[in-house]
Amino acid sequence: MGFLDYYKQFEGMPEEEVNARLREQAAERKRKALSVVDPIDLSITTWPEYPHPTVVNAITYTARRGLHRYLDRSAGELRSELAHRHGLPEERVVVGDGAAQLLSSAAYALMDQPLDELVTPWPSYGLYPVMAHRPRAHAVPVPGYGADAVLSAVNEHTRVVALCSPNDPTGEIVPAAELRRMLEALPERVVVLLDEALADFSDAQPLDAALELLDDFPRLLCFRSFSKAWGLAGLRVGYALGGPDSEPLLEQLAPELGVNELAQAGALEALRSTGHLVERRVERVRGERARLLMELRSRERVVVTPSQANFVWLEAAGIDGAELARRLDRAGVRVASGGSLGDPKRIRAAVHDGAATDRFLRALDGALA
């Protein structure tokens, strides 16, 4: 229908009838628009919302002011802020290109013999076995989680223990008391790399409970990230914290050319001005996680692991993880299939807000029907 034809259709019609038809057409367009529901992505563990404007402004200001200069290779201002935040000397803090880069560098620095082994509970973060392969050492994935699982696999070749707490993808944590017991039992030559990228979401113990062990166990290194609760995954900023005498090892972990100056500016501004927003975000996730876990446990066919992270790890009787993920995807809800995460029977679904929880539960009920 052409432009003039559209208006000719109304010739000779009473005004009330014209208005009624226009209202009917508008209502039909509205019904069609409301029937289109965009998919929701619960397959990743990073925060889904845009960064705060103050963080973006800090990055923009830094870009306009100083891209013609070399960056601060030691990330001095950011290290100082982090050291003050955690009550540690600056020399026991190192900033890197995300926690993953620092973890990989630590494994490379510590494992220099062909028979060296890295022990890690399994399933866990898929980076850990890769970390062992780079220095031509061996990864030893151990079924189960926690101190006893780790200690059962330690032998004369063990050099590194990689431990994720909360664990991705299961959501479990190693409580500080259990971590202390493990550290006391491990041989002196074994270094524990504790990945706490998701620690902000845990409410089972204080956020810095593990950091209190650093002074007693110099063989413990703790790794944190700005990618998860802080919602700055694109900046690739993380940091590691060590105990007394860890300074020489921490120095080896820093990127050779330093962390990008724009990333430094964004992380620094986030620390200074958005902490209250992160706290509210974390509280929202904790509340929704509790509700989601309760709802999942009420469904007879669903088995779910207690989670301290921003996701749940579950299986449904009679449906493998890949098939369950496909059914949920057809309902517009994307989740991570467990096959690539260490258990093909399960799926991992992120926890966001109340609306996301409701959509996931409706889709899950449909998938189980």
Disulfide bonds with the S-S distance in Angstrom:
none
